[in-house]
Amino acid sequence: MSQMSDEEKQIGRGGTIERAAEDAARNIPKAIQGDKYQLTIYAEVSGEHNPLHGYIVVLSPGGP
């Protein structure tokens, strides 16, 4: 089983958390698919009437 290095991260963006996670997952190399990743969720905010514009997820090496 190969591992993604600590420097490597997959970043996805989307209007929902699910879409952002799917966007990040699409770019995971096949050689490391099936490994465990830590998922960090960020919200994109602005000063407009609806402050949440979308989400950014970061998949990093690691997991239980």
JOZIPE-V890270 format. One line per field, one symbol per residue. ss: DSSP state (h for helix, s for strand, l for the rest). A space follows every 10 residues. Layout:
ss->???
//
This chain:
ss->llllllllss ssssllhhhh hhhhhllllh hhllllssss ssssslllll lsssssssss slll
//
